[in-house]
Amino acid sequence: MEAARIVAVGVAQANLAELAALRRQKPPLPQQASASLAIRHADEHTLIAMQAFQQALRSADWDLAALQEWGVLVSSRFPGRLGLASIFHRYEKLGPVGVSPMFVPTQALHAAAGTLSVVYALQGPNFGVGGGQDHVCEGLLAGMALDADNLAPGIWVILTASYPNLLPDTQGKISNDSILHGLALGFSSQVVAPSLLDLQLRRTSATPRSAGPADLLELIDFVNGTRRSWEYSLPGGGVLELNRAAAPALRKAS
């Protein structure tokens, strides 16, 4: 059985208007000259990931400077939808000149993790995982694996999703009301800090029960103490199980 310690947790939620306001905020580290540009062009999933990360820092009362060697993984469900729809519309209307060179570094799968590394000066490994319906389990498994490799003192795993899914129209404008949710989990087997949660991967030879993708809101409910347990049977066999280690209920950042 593989296991990982989670020593910091942050939860955030915001609507699109609230996320748009975040783009006008000053970066947390003034010396990061490129951070303002990265935030201004960031995808919605990147912005809610930043909010969840900041909430985790506040809840743990950690100094950002002490975390510079940490890595970060961001696993989102359907990132880049609004940006991609807008780019398609601009390309159809204006041709190549209508496509900003900032599109790829801000809307691609790895954009959120890369942006967090720039904004918060995190120097450990950073990349995006998931991208689809199974983003929760893919993010958790990737975090466990990277933490076990001891390439960094800790790994931030940040999961994001919109409810309901963002539905852009043909011009890239949102056509439904949607709330973005983010959950930041600090994985570390090296940091001297009490565990808040313990994530376990149990091997089993039993046929996995039929289930849809793991739901981020159910995981957040467990973290916040409004759900008694959380486990998920993986399609290929095995069970992911999250256990509470005297973790208090968390505030939601908005």
C-alpha positions in Angstrom: 0.0 0.0 0.0 1.4 3.4 -1.0 0.6 6.4 1.2 1.3 10.2 1.2 1.1 12.8 3.9 -0.9 16.0 3.2 0.3 18.8 5.5 -1.5 21.9 4.0 -4.9 22.4 2.5 -6.7 25.3 0.8 -10.1 25.6 -0.7 -11.4 28.4 -3.0 -14.4 29.2 -5.1 -15.3 32.2 -7.3 -17.5 33.2 -10.2 -16.1 34.6 -13.4 -16.6 38.2 -12.4 -14.6 37.7 -9.2 -11.9 35.9 -11.1 -11.7 38.8 -13.6 -11.0 41.2 -10.7 -8.1 39.1 -9.7 -6.3 39.9 -13.0 -6.0 43.5 -11.8 -4.3 42.6 -8.5 -0.6 43.2 -7.9 1.5 40.0 -7.8 2.4 38.7 -4.4 6.2 39.0 -5.1 7.0 42.5 -6.4 10.4 41.3 -7.6 8.7 39.0 -10.1 8.5 41.4 -13.1 6.8 38.9 -15.3 4.1 37.9 -12.8 1.7 40.8 -13.6 1.6 39.8 -17.3 1.1 36.1 -16.4 -1.8 36.9 -14.1 -3.5 39.3 -16.6 -3.6 36.7 -19.3 -4.2 33.7 -17.1 -6.9 31.1 -17.7 -9.8 30.9 -15.2 -8.5 27.6 -13.8 -5.1 29.2 -13.2 -6.7 32.0 -11.2 -8.8 29.7 -9.0 -5.7 27.6 -8.5 -3.8 30.6 -7.2 -6.7 31.4 -4.8 -6.6 27.9 -3.4 -2.8 28.0 -3.1 -2.9 31.3 -1.2 -5.6 29.9 1.1 -3.5 26.9 1.9 -0.6 29.2 2.8 -2.8 31.3 5.1 -4.3 28.2 6.8 -0.8 26.7 7.4 0.7 30.1 8.4 3.7 29.4 6.2 6.2 31.8 4.8 6.3 31.6 1.0 10.1 32.1 1.0 10.4 28.7 2.8 8.6 26.9 0.0 10.7 27.9 -3.0 12.1 24.4 -3.6 8.6 22.9 -3.7 7.0 21.7 -7.0 3.5 22.2 -8.2 1.0 20.1 -10.2 -2.3 21.4 -11.4 -5.0 19.0 -12.6 -8.0 20.7 -14.1 -11.2 19.6 -15.7 -11.5 21.1 -19.2 -9.1 24.0 -18.9 -8.7 26.6 -21.6 -12.3 26.4 -22.9 -13.1 30.1 -22.9 -9.7 31.1 -24.2 -9.7 28.5 -27.0 -13.3 29.5 -28.1 -12.2 33.2 -28.2 -9.1 32.5 -30.2 -11.1 30.5 -32.8 -13.5 33.4 -33.1 -10.7 35.9 -33.5 -8.8 33.7 -36.0 -12.0 33.3 -38.1 -12.6 37.0 -38.1 -9.1 38.5 -38.3 -6.8 35.7 -39.4 -3.4 34.9 -37.8 -3.0 38.5 -36.7 -5.9 38.1 -34.4 -4.2 35.3 -32.4 -2.1 36.5 -29.4 1.3 34.9 -28.9 0.3 34.7 -25.2 -2.3 32.1 -26.0 -0.1 29.0 -25.8 1.7 29.8 -22.5 -1.5 30.8 -20.8 -4.1 28.4 -22.0 -2.3 25.0 -22.5 -2.5 22.1 -20.0 0.8 23.1 -18.3 0.0 26.8 -18.2 -1.5 26.8 -14.7 1.4 25.1 -13.0 3.9 27.2 -14.9 2.1 30.4 -14.0 2.1 29.5 -10.3 5.8 28.7 -10.5 6.4 32.2 -12.0 4.1 34.1 -9.7 5.2 32.5 -6.4 8.9 31.7 -7.4 8.5 28.0 -6.9 11.6 26.3 -8.3 10.6 22.6 -8.1 9.1 20.5 -10.9 5.9 22.0 -12.4 3.5 20.6 -15.0 -0.1 20.0 -15.7 -1.9 16.6 -15.5 -5.4 15.5 -16.2 -7.4 17.9 -18.3 -10.5 15.7 -18.5 -13.2 14.0 -16.4 -10.7 11.9 -14.4 -8.6 14.9 -13.4 -9.1 14.3 -9.6 -7.6 10.8 -9.5 -5.0 11.6 -12.1 -3.8 14.6 -10.1 -3.7 12.7 -6.8 -1.8 9.8 -8.3 0.7 12.1 -9.9 1.2 13.9 -6.7 1.8 10.7 -4.8 4.3 9.5 -7.4 6.3 12.7 -7.5 6.3 13.1 -3.7 7.7 9.5 -3.4 10.5 10.4 -5.8 11.8 13.0 -3.3 12.7 15.4 -6.1 11.5 18.3 -3.9 10.7 18.9 -0.2 7.1 18.9 -1.1 4.6 18.9 -4.0 1.5 21.1 -4.3 -1.3 19.3 -6.0 -4.1 21.7 -7.1 -7.3 20.4 -8.5 -9.8 22.7 -10.3 -13.1 22.4 -12.0 -16.2 24.5 -12.9 -19.7 23.6 -11.9 -21.5 23.5 -14.2 -18.9 23.1 -16.9 -18.1 26.4 -18.6 -20.0 26.6 -21.9 -18.6 29.3 -24.3 -20.6 30.4 -27.3 -19.1 30.7 -30.8 -17.6 34.1 -29.9 -15.8 32.8 -26.7 -18.3 34.4 -24.3 -19.7 32.4 -21.5 -23.3 31.2 -22.1 -24.1 29.8 -18.6 -23.5 30.7 -14.9 -20.6 28.8 -13.5 -18.6 28.7 -10.3 -14.9 27.7 -10.4 -13.7 25.6 -7.5 -10.1 24.9 -6.4 -8.5 22.6 -3.9 -4.8 22.9 -3.0 -3.1 20.0 -1.2 0.5 20.2 0.1 2.1 16.7 -0.2 5.3 16.2 1.8 7.1 13.4 3.5 10.0 15.6 4.4 8.5 18.7 6.0 8.2 18.6 9.8 4.6 19.4 10.2 1.5 17.5 11.4 -0.5 15.6 8.8 -3.9 17.0 8.0 -4.9 14.2 5.7 -3.4 10.9 4.6 -3.9 9.6 1.1 -3.6 5.9 0.6 -3.5 3.7 -2.6 -4.7 0.2 -1.7 -4.0 -2.6 -4.1 -6.9 -5.0 -4.7 -7.6 -7.9 -7.0 -11.3 -7.3 -6.8 -13.1 -6.1 -9.9 -13.6 -2.3 -9.4 -17.1 -1.2 -8.9 -18.7 0.8 -11.8 -18.4 4.5 -11.0 -18.2 7.7 -12.9 -15.2 10.1 -12.5 -14.3 11.2 -9.0 -16.1 14.5 -8.2 -14.1 17.4 -6.9 -17.0 18.9 -4.9 -17.3 15.6 -3.0 -13.6 15.7 -2.2 -13.9 19.3 -1.0 -16.8 18.4 1.2 -14.7 15.7 2.8 -11.8 18.1 3.4 -14.2 20.7 4.9 -15.7 18.2 7.3 -19.2 18.0 5.7 -18.6 14.5 4.3 -17.6 11.6 6.6 -15.3 9.6 4.1 -13.8 9.7 0.7 -12.6 6.9 -1.4 -12.6 6.0 -5.1 -12.2 2.7 -6.9 -9.8 3.1 -9.8 -10.9 1.7 -13.2 -7.7 -0.3 -13.5 -7.9 -1.8 -10.0 -7.0 -0.4 -6.6 -8.7 2.1 -4.3 -7.7 5.7 -3.5 -8.7 6.5 0.1 -8.3 9.8 2.0 -8.3 9.8 5.8 -8.7 12.7 8.1 -5.9 13.3 10.6 -7.6 15.7 13.0 -8.0 18.3 10.3 -10.2 21.3 11.2 -12.9 22.5 8.8 -11.5 25.0 6.3 -12.7 28.4 5.4 -13.6 29.0 1.7 -11.8 31.9 0.0 -14.0 34.0 -2.2 
